[in-house]
Amino acid sequence: MGVDIRVENLNAWYGPVHTLHDVSLHIPANHATALIGPSGCGKSTFVRCLNRMHETSPGARADGTVLMGDIDIYKDATPVEIRRRVGMVFQRPNPFPTMSIYDNVASGLKLNGFRKKRVLDEVVERSLKQAALWDEVKDDLKKKSGASISGGQQQRLCIARALAVDPEVLLMDEPASALDPVSTAKIEDLIFKLKSQYTIVIVTHNMQQAARVAENTGFFLMGKLVEFAPTTKIFTNPSDKRTEDYITGRFG
Amino acid sequence: MDALPLRSRGVSNFVTVRRNLTNHVVTGVAIISTILVLVPLVAIFGYLLYKGASSLNLAFFTHVPVPVGEPGGGMANAIAGSGVILGLASLLGIPVGIGAGVYLAEYARGTWLGAAVRFTADVLNGVPSIVMGLAAYALIVARQQHFSGMAGSVALAIMMIPTVTRTTEEMLATVPKSVREAALGLGIPKWRTVLSVSLRTASPGIITGCMLAFARVAGETAPLLFTAFGNQFWSFDLNQPIAALPLQIYVYALSPYDEWHRLAWAGALVLIVLIMASVTLVRIFANRGVLKGGN
């Protein structure tokens, strides 16, 4: 089941560069939330702060409060604990190239020391079914490398891999931007199905995509959250002039 | 759809001819270079076969050397001795080398200590092998007051370390950041990510580096001269002088006897074949069970 995320006064830096300024918002559980904005506006940095991935970059740091349920992820937990509860799907599909499809999905459990084969089999099958990939790969689970399937399949494999550790939150950083329209549609269908069980945060450049999958949308500009509202309101009746300019294509 | 003729795209006939010519020239240069690389290798191997193959027989692999004037004798003890010395050298050198490479690539990026270790490894790589032998002599042989196979292994292990360290570092650097982030994003701790994801992804290159280091020291004579020293009899005691193939070749080749010269040729042939065989075996063994990526 998903969990609420409350962000208060989140700031982030890359070395001396201040990339996120006092972002505060409430991401509701079991819904999809889209983040839009031009390149370099801080939306990727923002999601990378939600699983403490941001701080793995050299010289990067973050400051503020991020409550996941009642846990402050920057005070009450280690990055490793947080990342087990928060799955992440990246812009480019990044399966482990030396592992089979099966091992890719099982990696989150196996590499954390979990070895019961029967349970692993079940988790792999369930996760691949959730990611709508099972039928396409069930005969090659241990024969094919995770990097040998098509780009769209790889991305669904990465989603299955993230789901296998049973997270509460799923962060997706432009998950379809490297994919063709058919694969993109499959990913969007997936988000639509998964959002009843997980809190989904999706960064996207594609405004139609935001409109299709997300209940709420946030608009970022130059490291600031300009507006956060129900998706229909953002796209039909934004309260900020800058949001309107962006979604009507006047800049960005 | 018909393609536009080149000329209407603004590319003149002259330019096309020149580009094709350049293409042929560059391809030709590449082919000639490849041949130039292969010729010495094939020539050396062919000459060894010609000189050494006739002296090879079962006795060569099963008997120890005999005194001058007696017919027969072989290098069985030297072959086994080389195996023991190299095995121990790999056991000592490869783990240390890989460990240092992991430290440089994953933990010491941009630190002064990392830069110092990297610089030291590069300097160590350039140290002449006879100096390594002297160092092992001073550190081990002089203290123990006797030659030993162990001292030879240590000298060879120290020679292996810089090659293994630097290839491990370079190969880890080629593992994409995205693959590392995928592992970290699953809540896998950093040490586990390094071991099971980064090292595993880079393993083909790291194995190549280890094999390069192994092949390089396998033929070394100088570091063994005042360490392993050589032995005319069977011995597996690493605390005693021990025979080694390069040492035996060295002694026989410098001798004034024709019979020993023939055995030296045979020994050189066996040495090169054994190095090739062990490198090939490791490669086949290492490739088994590794799924190939890419489309």
HADDOCK unambig.tbl for C-alpha pairs under 7 A between the chains (distance, minus, plus):
assign (segid A and resid 80 and name CA) (segid B and resid 187 and name CA) 4.61 0.50 0.50
assign (segid A and resid 80 and name CA) (segid B and resid 188 and name CA) 6.51 0.50 0.50
assign (segid A and resid 80 and name CA) (segid B and resid 189 and name CA) 6.10 0.50 0.50
assign (segid A and resid 81 and name CA) (segid B and resid 187 and name CA) 6.42 0.50 0.50
assign (segid A and resid 83 and name CA) (segid B and resid 185 and name CA) 5.59 0.50 0.50
assign (segid A and resid 83 and name CA) (segid B and resid 186 and name CA) 5.81 0.50 0.50
assign (segid A and resid 83 and name CA) (segid B and resid 187 and name CA) 4.42 0.50 0.50
assign (segid A and resid 84 and name CA) (segid B and resid 186 and name CA) 5.72 0.50 0.50
assign (segid A and resid 84 and name CA) (segid B and resid 187 and name CA) 4.45 0.50 0.50
assign (segid A and resid 87 and name CA) (segid B and resid 185 and name CA) 6.51 0.50 0.50
assign (segid A and resid 87 and name CA) (segid B and resid 186 and name CA) 6.35 0.50 0.50
assign (segid A and resid 88 and name CA) (segid B and resid 185 and name CA) 5.96 0.50 0.50
assign (segid A and resid 94 and name CA) (segid B and resid 178 and name CA) 6.10 0.50 0.50
assign (segid A and resid 94 and name CA) (segid B and resid 179 and name CA) 5.71 0.50 0.50
assign (segid A and resid 94 and name CA) (segid B and resid 182 and name CA) 6.62 0.50 0.50
assign (segid A and resid 96 and name CA) (segid B and resid 179 and name CA) 6.30 0.50 0.50
assign (segid A and resid 97 and name CA) (segid B and resid 201 and name CA) 6.87 0.50 0.50
assign (segid A and resid 97 and name CA) (segid B and resid 293 and name CA) 5.12 0.50 0.50
assign (segid A and resid 98 and name CA) (segid B and resid 200 and name CA) 7.00 0.50 0.50
assign (segid A and resid 98 and name CA) (segid B and resid 201 and name CA) 5.76 0.50 0.50
assign (segid A and resid 98 and name CA) (segid B and resid 290 and name CA) 6.47 0.50 0.50
assign (segid A and resid 98 and name CA) (segid B and resid 291 and name CA) 5.68 0.50 0.50
assign (segid A and resid 98 and name CA) (segid B and resid 292 and name CA) 6.58 0.50 0.50
assign (segid A and resid 98 and name CA) (segid B and resid 293 and name CA) 6.33 0.50 0.50
assign (segid A and resid 99 and name CA) (segid B and resid 291 and name CA) 6.59 0.50 0.50
assign (segid A and resid 100 and name CA) (segid B and resid 291 and name CA) 6.81 0.50 0.50
assign (segid A and resid 108 and name CA) (segid B and resid 186 and name CA) 5.48 0.50 0.50
assign (segid A and resid 108 and name CA) (segid B and resid 188 and name CA) 6.75 0.50 0.50
assign (segid A and resid 111 and name CA) (segid B and resid 188 and name CA) 6.55 0.50 0.50
assign (segid A and resid 111 and name CA) (segid B and resid 192 and name CA) 6.87 0.50 0.50
assign (segid A and resid 112 and name CA) (segid B and resid 188 and name CA) 6.17 0.50 0.50
assign (segid A and resid 145 and name CA) (segid B and resid 291 and name CA) 5.55 0.50 0.50
assign (segid A and resid 145 and name CA) (segid B and resid 292 and name CA) 6.27 0.50 0.50
assign (segid A and resid 145 and name CA) (segid B and resid 293 and name CA) 5.72 0.50 0.50
assign (segid A and resid 147 and name CA) (segid B and resid 293 and name CA) 4.93 0.50 0.50
assign (segid A and resid 147 and name CA) (segid B and resid 294 and name CA) 5.50 0.50 0.50
assign (segid A and resid 147 and name CA) (segid B and resid 295 and name CA) 6.88 0.50 0.50
assign (segid A and resid 148 and name CA) (segid B and resid 293 and name CA) 5.57 0.50 0.50
assign (segid A and resid 148 and name CA) (segid B and resid 294 and name CA) 5.27 0.50 0.50
assign (segid A and resid 148 and name CA) (segid B and resid 295 and name CA) 4.74 0.50 0.50
assign (segid A and resid 149 and name CA) (segid B and resid 295 and name CA) 6.79 0.50 0.50
assign (segid A and resid 162 and name CA) (segid B and resid 186 and name CA) 6.62 0.50 0.50
